Amino acid sequence: MGEQPIFSTKAHVFQIDPNTKKNWVPTSKHAVTVSYFYDSTRNVYRIISLDGSKAIINSTISPNMTFTKTSQKFGQWADSRANTVYGLGFSSEHHLTKFAEKFQEFKEAARLAKEKSQEKMELTSTPSQESAGGDIQSPLTPESINGTDDERTTPEVTQNSEPRAEPTQNALPFTHSSSAINKHWEAELATLKGNNAKLTAALLESTANVKQWKQQLAAYQEEAERLHKRVSELECQSSQANAVQTHKSELSQTIQELEVTLKKKEEEIERLKEEVEHAKELQDQRDSLSQKLQEVETHNKDLEGQLSDLEQRLEKSQGEQEAFRNNLKTLLEILDGKIFELTELRDNLAKLIECS
């Protein structure tokens, strides 16, 4: 049967800006038909949309794709093979919900189809484990049966790339490689990992300082106890009371200094704890603001799409009004000619009456 459409709807099509990876770029001037297609030969589901003869969406649904609703009338999904993110603006929330349900349904079907394909590959590879005449062969691993992740992905990419040579409605040239978007996300991930590493290092450093100060406190307490014992021994053993009293005073002063130092260390520990909690709060606020900013940008793009549509309607209306004015001018000119002819006819009739 080949590839057949199984669901269609109308929507405004957008793609993420390949330079900024933040702004939406409209790829259709008006709402176009967006359809799900099923290829029974290859057991593949695709999303295709045409603007005239140009294919603006050609996305193969894979089990790892996710369709996200970013507003009541806008949704998006990322296609790593096409190296882009597609966005759709619908006329109502109902149409968006229906499209999202179909996306989830066909995504699950694609996952089941992939699992069945892997099971068939395993079944066809199992007889190769047996050797003729009792020869012992090396055992097959899951990698040798199904191939690595890169090897399992390569045939699908090849199948999707074959129709590109034919200028049909189902073909879409891929002009970007996936390395650029991978590098971008790797950079983003590296930044987040760096921030996380800094916070973790600060927390570990604070914990290490707390442990070190506790050890110092225990050492100071042991030293104080030892000094107290030493004072007692000196008081018992020494007959020089003044020298013992002086030494005792010095030891007491040392103990007081150690207690002051310990108090300062405890205050420093509390201050570091407050700084760690404040850093966590700032991280949460930054994440919340980033999410809100993304939502606002998406809403702005939706409003820009609506504004563009209204501007097109206004231009069309102005053109119609201009044509109507031109028609009125033409009718007025014709009417003026008729009035002039009637005036001449009236004058001629009046002359005839006077002559008679």
C-alpha positions as CSV (number, residue, x, y, z in Angstrom):
1,M,0.0,0.0,0.0
2,G,3.0,2.3,0.5
3,E,2.7,5.5,2.6
4,Q,-0.8,6.7,3.4
5,P,-2.1,9.7,5.5
6,I,-3.9,8.6,8.7
7,F,-4.6,12.0,10.4
8,S,-4.6,15.6,9.2
9,T,-5.1,19.0,10.8
10,K,-4.4,22.7,10.2
11,A,-1.7,24.7,12.0
12,H,0.9,27.4,11.6
13,V,4.4,25.9,11.3
14,F,7.5,27.3,13.0
15,Q,11.1,26.1,13.3
16,I,13.7,27.1,16.0
17,D,16.3,29.6,14.8
18,P,19.4,27.6,14.0
19,N,21.7,30.4,15.2
20,T,20.2,31.4,18.6
21,K,18.4,28.1,19.4
22,K,15.8,30.3,21.2
23,N,13.6,32.3,18.8
24,W,10.9,30.8,16.5
25,V,11.0,31.3,12.8
26,P,7.7,30.9,10.9
27,T,8.0,28.6,7.9
28,S,4.4,29.1,6.7
29,K,2.6,32.4,6.0
30,H,-0.7,30.9,6.9
31,A,-2.2,27.8,8.4
32,V,-1.2,24.7,6.4
33,T,-2.2,21.0,6.5
34,V,-0.1,18.9,8.9
35,S,-0.5,15.2,8.4
36,Y,0.6,11.9,10.0
37,F,1.7,9.3,7.4
38,Y,2.2,5.6,7.9
39,D,4.5,3.6,5.7
40,S,3.3,0.0,5.9
41,T,6.4,-1.3,4.0
42,R,8.9,0.0,6.5
43,N,6.5,0.2,9.5
44,V,7.4,3.9,10.0
45,Y,5.3,6.9,11.1
46,R,6.1,10.4,9.8
47,I,4.8,14.0,10.2
48,I,4.7,15.8,6.9
49,S,3.5,19.3,5.9
50,L,3.6,21.0,2.5
51,D,3.4,24.8,1.8
52,G,2.6,24.6,-1.9
53,S,5.2,22.3,-3.4
54,K,7.7,22.9,-0.6
55,A,8.0,20.4,2.3
56,I,8.3,22.4,5.5
57,I,8.0,19.4,7.8
58,N,9.4,15.9,7.2
59,S,9.9,14.3,10.7
60,T,10.1,10.6,11.4
61,I,8.5,9.7,14.7
62,S,10.9,7.8,17.0
63,P,10.2,6.3,20.5
64,N,12.5,8.8,22.2
65,M,10.6,11.9,20.8
66,T,8.4,14.0,23.1
67,F,5.6,16.4,22.1
68,T,5.4,19.3,24.6
69,K,2.4,21.7,25.1
70,T,4.0,25.1,25.8
71,S,0.7,27.0,25.8
72,Q,-3.1,26.4,25.2
73,K,-2.6,26.6,21.4
74,F,1.1,25.9,20.9
75,G,3.2,22.7,21.0
76,Q,6.7,21.6,19.9
77,W,8.9,18.6,19.5
78,A,12.6,18.1,18.7
79,D,13.9,16.1,15.7
80,S,17.6,15.2,16.1
81,R,17.8,13.7,12.6
82,A,16.5,17.0,11.0
83,N,18.7,18.9,13.4
84,T,15.8,21.3,14.4
85,V,12.8,21.8,16.7
86,Y,9.4,22.1,15.1
87,G,6.6,24.2,16.6
88,L,2.9,24.2,15.7
89,G,0.3,27.0,16.5
90,F,-3.3,25.7,16.4
91,S,-6.6,27.6,16.2
92,S,-8.0,26.0,19.3
93,E,-6.9,24.0,22.3
94,H,-9.0,21.1,21.1
95,H,-6.9,20.7,17.9
96,L,-3.7,20.9,19.9
97,T,-4.9,18.2,22.3
98,K,-6.0,15.9,19.4
99,F,-2.6,16.3,17.7
100,A,-0.8,15.5,21.0
101,E,-2.9,12.4,21.5
102,K,-2.1,11.2,18.0
103,F,1.6,11.9,18.5
104,Q,1.6,9.8,21.7
105,E,-0.3,7.0,20.0
106,F,2.0,6.8,17.0
107,K,5.1,7.2,19.2
108,E,3.9,4.1,21.1
109,A,3.2,2.3,17.9
110,A,6.7,3.1,16.7
111,R,8.2,1.8,19.9
112,L,6.3,-1.5,19.6
113,A,7.3,-1.8,15.9
114,K,11.0,-1.3,16.9
115,E,10.8,-3.9,19.6
116,K,9.2,-6.4,17.2
117,S,11.9,-5.7,14.7
118,Q,14.6,-6.4,17.3
119,E,12.9,-9.6,18.3
120,K,12.9,-10.8,14.7
121,M,16.6,-10.0,14.4
122,E,17.3,-11.9,17.6
123,L,15.3,-14.9,16.3
124,T,17.0,-15.0,13.0
125,S,20.4,-14.7,14.6
126,T,19.8,-17.5,17.2
127,P,20.5,-20.5,14.8
128,S,24.0,-19.1,14.1
129,Q,25.0,-20.1,17.7
130,E,24.9,-23.8,16.7
131,S,27.9,-25.3,15.0
132,A,28.0,-28.3,12.6
133,G,29.8,-31.5,13.7
134,G,30.0,-30.4,17.3
135,D,32.4,-27.5,16.6
136,I,32.4,-24.9,19.4
137,Q,31.7,-21.3,18.3
138,S,32.1,-18.1,20.3
139,P,28.9,-17.1,22.2
140,L,26.8,-14.3,20.8
141,T,26.4,-11.1,22.8
142,P,23.5,-8.7,22.6
143,E,25.8,-6.3,20.8
144,S,26.7,-8.8,18.2
145,I,23.0,-9.7,17.6
146,N,21.4,-6.2,17.6
147,G,24.5,-4.1,16.9
148,T,25.5,-1.1,18.9
149,D,23.3,2.0,19.2
150,D,25.1,3.6,16.4
151,E,24.8,0.6,14.2
152,R,21.1,0.2,14.9
153,T,20.5,3.8,14.0
154,T,22.4,3.8,10.7
155,P,19.9,1.7,8.7
156,E,17.0,3.9,9.7
157,V,18.9,7.0,8.6
158,T,19.7,5.3,5.3
159,Q,16.1,4.4,4.7
160,N,14.9,7.9,5.3
161,S,17.6,9.4,3.1
162,E,16.7,7.3,0.0
163,P,13.6,9.3,-1.0
164,R,15.6,12.5,-1.0
165,A,16.9,11.8,-4.5
166,E,13.3,12.1,-5.9
167,P,11.5,15.5,-5.8
168,T,8.3,14.1,-4.4
169,Q,6.1,15.6,-1.8
170,N,7.3,13.1,0.9
171,A,11.0,14.1,0.5
172,L,12.8,16.8,2.5
173,P,16.5,17.7,2.0
174,F,18.5,17.6,5.2
175,T,20.9,20.4,5.1
176,H,22.1,20.3,8.6
177,S,24.1,17.7,10.5
178,S,23.3,16.6,14.0
179,S,26.7,17.6,15.3
180,A,25.9,21.3,15.6
181,I,22.9,20.7,17.9
182,N,24.8,18.0,19.8
183,K,27.6,20.4,20.4
184,H,25.2,23.1,21.6
185,W,23.5,20.8,24.1
186,E,26.8,19.4,25.2
187,A,27.9,23.0,25.9
188,E,24.7,23.7,27.9
189,L,25.2,20.4,29.8
190,A,28.9,21.3,30.5
191,T,27.8,24.7,31.9
192,L,25.2,23.1,34.2
193,K,27.7,20.5,35.3
194,G,30.2,23.2,36.0
195,N,27.8,25.2,38.2
196,N,26.7,22.0,40.0
197,A,30.4,21.1,40.5
198,K,31.1,24.5,42.0
199,L,28.1,24.3,44.4
200,T,29.1,20.7,45.3
201,A,32.7,21.8,45.9
202,A,31.6,24.7,48.2
203,L,29.3,22.3,50.2
204,L,32.1,19.7,50.5
205,E,34.6,22.4,51.5
206,S,32.2,23.6,54.2
207,T,31.6,20.1,55.4
208,A,35.3,19.4,55.5
209,N,35.9,22.7,57.5
210,V,33.1,21.7,59.9
211,K,34.8,18.3,60.4
212,Q,38.2,19.9,60.8
213,W,36.9,22.4,63.4
214,K,35.2,19.7,65.3
215,Q,38.5,17.8,65.4
216,Q,40.2,20.9,66.6
217,L,37.6,21.4,69.3
218,A,38.0,17.9,70.5
219,A,41.8,18.4,70.5
220,Y,41.4,21.7,72.4
221,Q,39.1,20.0,75.0
222,E,41.6,17.2,75.4
223,E,44.4,19.8,75.8
224,A,42.3,21.7,78.4
225,E,41.7,18.5,80.4
226,R,45.3,17.6,80.2
227,L,46.2,21.1,81.4
228,H,43.7,20.9,84.3
229,K,45.3,17.6,85.3
230,R,48.7,19.1,85.0
231,V,47.7,22.1,87.2
232,S,46.3,19.7,89.8
233,E,49.6,17.7,89.7
234,L,51.6,20.9,90.1
235,E,49.5,22.1,93.0
236,C,50.1,18.8,94.7
237,Q,53.7,18.4,93.9
238,S,55.0,21.9,94.0
239,S,55.6,23.8,97.2
240,Q,55.9,27.1,95.4
241,A,52.3,28.3,95.5
242,N,52.9,31.6,93.7
243,A,54.5,29.9,90.7
244,V,51.7,27.4,90.6
245,Q,49.1,30.2,90.8
246,T,50.8,32.1,88.0
247,H,51.0,29.1,85.8
248,K,47.4,28.3,86.6
249,S,46.4,31.8,85.6
250,E,48.3,31.5,82.3
251,L,46.6,28.1,81.6
252,S,43.2,29.7,82.4
253,Q,43.9,32.5,80.1
254,T,44.9,30.0,77.4
255,I,41.7,28.1,78.0
256,Q,39.6,31.3,77.6
257,E,41.4,32.2,74.4
258,L,40.7,28.7,73.1
259,E,37.0,29.1,74.0
260,V,36.9,32.4,72.2
261,T,38.5,30.8,69.1
262,L,36.0,28.0,69.3
263,K,33.1,30.4,69.4
264,K,34.4,32.2,66.4
265,K,34.7,28.9,64.5
266,E,31.1,28.0,65.4
267,E,29.9,31.4,64.1
268,E,31.9,30.8,60.9
269,I,30.2,27.4,60.5
270,E,26.8,29.0,60.8
271,R,27.7,31.7,58.3
272,L,28.9,29.1,55.8
273,K,25.6,27.1,56.2
274,E,23.6,30.3,55.5
275,E,25.7,31.0,52.4
276,V,25.1,27.5,51.1
277,E,21.3,27.8,51.7
278,H,21.3,31.2,50.0
279,A,23.2,29.7,47.0
280,K,20.5,27.0,46.7
281,E,17.7,29.6,46.8
282,L,19.4,31.6,44.1
283,Q,19.8,28.5,41.9
284,D,16.1,27.7,42.3
285,Q,15.1,31.3,41.5
286,R,17.4,31.2,38.4
287,D,15.7,28.0,37.2
288,S,12.3,29.4,37.8
289,L,13.1,32.7,35.9
290,S,14.6,30.7,33.0
291,Q,11.4,28.7,32.7
292,K,9.2,31.8,32.8
293,L,11.4,33.5,30.2
294,Q,11.1,30.5,27.9
295,E,7.3,30.6,28.3
296,V,7.1,34.3,27.6
297,E,9.3,34.0,24.5
298,T,7.1,31.2,23.2
299,H,4.0,33.3,23.8
300,N,5.5,36.3,22.1
301,K,6.3,34.1,19.0
302,D,2.7,32.9,19.0
303,L,1.5,36.6,19.1
304,E,3.9,37.5,16.4
305,G,2.4,34.8,14.2
306,Q,-1.1,36.1,14.9
307,L,0.0,39.6,14.1
308,S,1.5,38.5,10.8
309,D,-1.7,36.8,9.9
310,L,-3.7,40.0,10.8
311,E,-1.3,42.2,8.7
312,Q,-1.9,39.9,5.7
313,R,-5.6,40.2,6.2
314,L,-5.4,44.0,6.5
315,E,-3.3,44.2,3.3
316,K,-5.9,42.0,1.5
317,S,-8.7,44.2,2.7
318,Q,-7.0,47.4,1.7
319,G,-6.4,45.9,-1.8
320,E,-10.1,45.1,-2.1
321,Q,-11.1,48.6,-1.0
322,E,-8.7,50.1,-3.5
323,A,-10.3,48.0,-6.3
324,F,-13.8,49.1,-5.1
325,R,-12.7,52.8,-5.3
326,N,-11.4,52.3,-8.8
327,N,-14.7,50.7,-9.9
328,L,-16.6,53.6,-8.4
329,K,-14.4,56.1,-10.2
330,T,-15.1,54.3,-13.5
331,L,-18.8,54.3,-12.8
332,L,-18.8,58.0,-12.0
333,E,-16.9,58.8,-15.2
334,I,-19.5,56.8,-17.2
335,L,-22.3,58.5,-15.4
336,D,-20.8,61.9,-16.1
337,G,-20.7,61.0,-19.8
338,K,-24.3,59.9,-19.8
339,I,-25.4,63.1,-18.0
340,F,-23.5,65.2,-20.6
341,E,-25.2,63.3,-23.4
342,L,-28.7,63.9,-21.8
343,T,-27.9,67.6,-21.4
344,E,-27.0,67.9,-25.1
345,L,-30.2,65.9,-26.0
346,R,-32.3,68.3,-23.8
347,D,-30.8,71.4,-25.5
348,N,-31.5,70.0,-29.0
349,L,-35.1,69.2,-28.1
350,A,-35.5,72.7,-26.7
351,K,-34.1,74.2,-29.9
352,L,-36.5,72.1,-32.0
353,I,-39.4,73.2,-29.9
354,E,-38.4,76.9,-30.3
355,C,-38.0,76.5,-34.1
356,S,-41.5,74.8,-34.4
